[in-house]
Amino acid sequence: MSTTSTPLAATYSGAIADVDKDGYGDLIVRDIGDNYEDMPYQKGTILVRYGTPAGPSATRTAKITQDTAGVPGVGEEGDEFGSSISAGDVNGDGYADVAVGIPGEDIDAVADAGSTVLLKGSRTGLTGTGAQAFHQSTTGVPGVSEKNDKFGAQVLLSDTNKDGKADLTATAPTEDGTYADSGAAWYLRGAASGLTVTGITSYSLRSLGLPEDRVEFGGALTR
């Protein structure tokens, strides 16, 4: 039996999930062009290659940035929109949604405080319609946006309480605790309306009774 393969562009983050509920997994990645290394000065772009019986489509594709209609924020140099990507059905409607980390996002003139955006899946695919943004200056989110926190450096959607709705874990590995860059993580619940700060929980090494010095807690998440 012979097989053929189609080469895919290099990327540093991505997920496979059915965002348009057509029964095929769609490939969602950070688009870094023809580069083969991380480009921290980039604004950041998400590339969607919709699934087909033969694999990711080369013609039915979409690109989403912070300048896409409905996506909160503005694309700026160094934002790194898409530095981390995770997919899951947050509102239980059967369409996969996509969490996007933006660790270089400036919040209220605070450099590299970081943010995360949830993009909603739909019949027409992944768009900016109904997108949500969360950061440490969002009402209800514990903490304060500080320089170089890099909130959203890692994001993970997973149904932690088995209610059929994916919940978001977002981390800021360079959040300062008792020590600089000790790191922290936040947990936001999924709901019919999307992600919610109701019942939000945050974790630090200090709250867990663990050593903090130079740990950068949340620098990686297991998927």
C-alpha distance (Angstrom), angle and dihedral (degrees) to the residues before:
residue distance angle dihedral
M1 . . .
S2 3.80 . .
T3 3.77 124.1 .
T4 3.76 134.1 -165.9
S5 3.77 129.9 -154.8
T6 3.76 135.2 -159.2
P7 3.80 116.7 -143.2
L8 3.81 115.5 -125.8
A9 3.78 126.4 -148.9
A10 3.78 119.3 -99.3
T11 3.78 116.7 -93.9
Y12 3.80 140.4 165.5
S13 3.80 101.6 -144.2
G14 3.76 138.1 21.0
A15 3.78 151.3 132.7
I16 3.79 140.1 -144.5
A17 3.81 115.6 -135.8
D18 3.81 139.8 136.3
V19 3.82 102.3 -103.4
D20 3.83 95.0 167.2
K21 3.83 97.8 40.2
D22 3.81 95.2 -126.1
G23 3.79 93.5 131.5
Y24 3.82 96.5 -102.0
G25 3.78 126.1 102.0
D26 3.79 114.0 -117.3
L27 3.80 123.1 -144.8
I28 3.83 113.4 -127.4
V29 3.80 115.8 -176.1
R30 3.76 142.6 155.8
D31 3.79 107.4 -97.1
I32 3.82 110.1 -134.1
G33 3.80 95.3 163.4
D34 3.78 116.6 -138.2
N35 3.80 93.7 -23.4
Y36 3.79 120.4 116.6
E37 3.76 96.5 -160.4
D38 3.78 136.8 59.7
M39 3.80 112.7 -84.5
P40 3.83 106.8 -154.1
Y41 3.80 92.6 -178.8
Q42 3.82 93.4 62.6
K43 3.79 124.1 109.0
G44 3.80 87.7 -138.1
T45 3.80 135.1 -121.8
I46 3.81 133.4 -151.0
L47 3.80 117.0 -143.2
V48 3.80 120.4 -159.0
R49 3.80 119.8 -164.0
Y50 3.79 107.3 -172.9
G51 3.77 118.8 -135.0
T52 3.80 125.1 -108.0
P53 3.83 134.2 175.1
A54 3.83 86.2 -92.1
G55 3.80 96.3 47.5
P56 3.82 134.0 -97.1
S57 3.80 111.1 3.3
A58 3.79 119.5 -116.0
T59 3.80 92.1 -159.3
R60 3.81 107.0 34.3
T61 3.76 100.0 66.9
A62 3.80 139.1 133.2
K63 3.78 136.7 -161.3
I64 3.81 123.0 -149.8
T65 3.79 127.5 -169.7
Q66 3.79 135.5 162.2
D67 3.79 86.4 -90.2
T68 3.83 91.8 60.4
A69 3.81 112.4 111.3
G70 3.80 111.3 -89.7
V71 3.81 96.7 15.9
P72 3.83 110.6 120.4
G73 3.80 117.6 -120.1
V74 3.79 134.5 19.2
G75 3.78 126.7 -83.7
E76 3.80 108.7 -108.4
E77 3.77 133.1 172.7
G78 3.80 110.8 -84.6
D79 3.83 96.7 17.7
E80 3.84 91.7 117.4
F81 3.80 94.3 -155.4
G82 3.80 103.5 -163.6
S83 3.79 97.3 26.1
S84 3.80 85.2 136.7
I85 3.82 126.1 20.1
S86 3.80 132.1 -173.3
A87 3.81 132.8 168.6
G88 3.81 134.5 -150.0
D89 3.79 140.9 131.2
V90 3.82 102.3 -90.8
N91 3.81 99.6 175.0
G92 3.79 100.2 34.8
D93 3.81 96.2 -118.3
G94 3.81 94.1 126.0
Y95 3.80 95.2 -107.1
A96 3.79 117.6 109.9
D97 3.80 114.1 -121.4
V98 3.80 124.9 -154.6
A99 3.81 128.7 -133.5
V100 3.80 114.1 -152.7
G101 3.81 124.4 -162.8
I102 3.83 117.8 -142.2
P103 3.83 103.3 -177.7
G104 3.81 94.7 166.5
E105 3.81 95.2 53.7
D106 3.82 114.6 128.1
I107 3.80 112.9 -135.3
D108 3.84 117.7 -158.4
A109 3.83 89.7 -21.7
V110 3.81 91.5 -49.9
A111 3.80 104.6 132.5
D112 3.81 119.2 -125.6
A113 3.80 93.6 -8.5
G114 3.80 88.0 142.9
S115 3.78 137.8 -140.8
T116 3.78 142.4 -159.3
V117 3.80 130.0 -138.3
L118 3.80 129.2 -157.7
L119 3.81 114.7 -146.4
K120 3.80 115.4 -160.4
G121 3.78 124.8 -132.0
S122 3.82 118.9 -133.4
R123 3.80 144.1 166.7
T124 3.80 89.3 -83.9
G125 3.80 93.2 46.5
L126 3.77 134.5 -108.8
T127 3.82 114.8 -14.8
G128 3.79 140.8 152.2
T129 3.80 92.4 -104.1
G130 3.81 110.5 122.8
A131 3.82 93.1 0.8
Q132 3.81 117.0 165.0
A133 3.82 130.1 -151.5
F134 3.80 128.6 -157.2
H135 3.79 132.5 -176.0
Q136 3.80 137.8 146.6
S137 3.80 91.3 -81.2
T138 3.82 91.8 55.5
T139 3.80 111.0 111.3
G140 3.79 109.1 -99.4
V141 3.81 96.3 19.5
P142 3.83 111.1 116.6
G143 3.79 118.2 -121.7
V144 3.79 137.0 29.7
S145 3.79 129.2 -85.8
E146 3.79 106.1 -108.3
K147 3.78 133.3 176.2
N148 3.80 113.7 -78.6
D149 3.83 96.0 1.7
K150 3.82 88.7 130.5
F151 3.80 94.5 -156.0
G152 3.80 106.4 -166.3
A153 3.79 95.3 32.9
Q154 3.81 84.7 133.1
V155 3.81 126.8 21.8
L156 3.79 130.2 -177.6
L157 3.81 130.6 -177.6
S158 3.81 114.0 -158.1
D159 3.80 135.6 144.4
T160 3.78 98.9 -113.1
N161 3.82 97.6 170.2
K162 3.83 99.0 37.7
D163 3.80 95.6 -121.4
G164 3.80 93.1 131.0
K165 3.80 93.8 -103.5
A166 3.80 124.6 100.7
D167 3.81 117.5 -122.5
L168 3.80 125.9 -149.0
T169 3.78 126.1 -120.8
A170 3.81 111.4 -170.6
T171 3.79 125.0 178.7
A172 3.79 138.6 -158.8
P173 3.82 105.2 -163.5
T174 3.81 93.5 -177.0
E175 3.80 94.9 50.5
D176 3.80 109.5 130.2
G177 3.79 118.6 -122.8
T178 3.77 124.1 158.5
Y179 3.80 83.9 -35.6
A180 3.80 130.2 34.4
D181 3.81 115.4 -91.0
S182 3.78 94.9 7.2
G183 3.82 90.4 140.3
A184 3.80 136.8 -142.1
A185 3.81 141.9 -147.8
W186 3.81 134.4 -144.8
Y187 3.80 130.2 -154.9
L188 3.83 120.4 -153.8
R189 3.79 121.3 -175.8
G190 3.77 125.4 -126.4
A191 3.81 117.6 -123.4
A192 3.81 140.0 170.3
S193 3.81 89.2 -88.6
G194 3.80 93.7 47.3
L195 3.79 128.6 -100.4
T196 3.78 116.0 -2.7
V197 3.81 135.5 -166.0
T198 3.81 89.0 -144.6
G199 3.79 105.1 116.5
I200 3.82 92.1 6.2
T201 3.80 115.1 169.1
S202 3.79 130.5 -164.2
Y203 3.79 127.9 -161.3
S204 3.77 132.8 -159.8
L205 3.77 130.5 174.2
R206 3.79 88.4 -109.8
S207 3.82 91.5 55.2
L208 3.81 88.6 49.8
G209 3.80 92.3 48.7
L210 3.80 93.6 -116.7
P211 3.83 132.4 132.0
E212 3.82 112.9 -85.2
D213 3.78 110.0 -173.0
R214 3.83 110.6 124.6
V215 3.80 93.2 -29.0
E216 3.85 99.5 130.7
F217 3.80 91.6 -150.9
G218 3.80 109.6 -151.8
G219 3.78 95.3 30.6
A220 3.81 87.4 130.0
L221 3.81 134.9 19.4
T222 3.80 125.9 -157.8
R223 3.78 113.0 -124.7
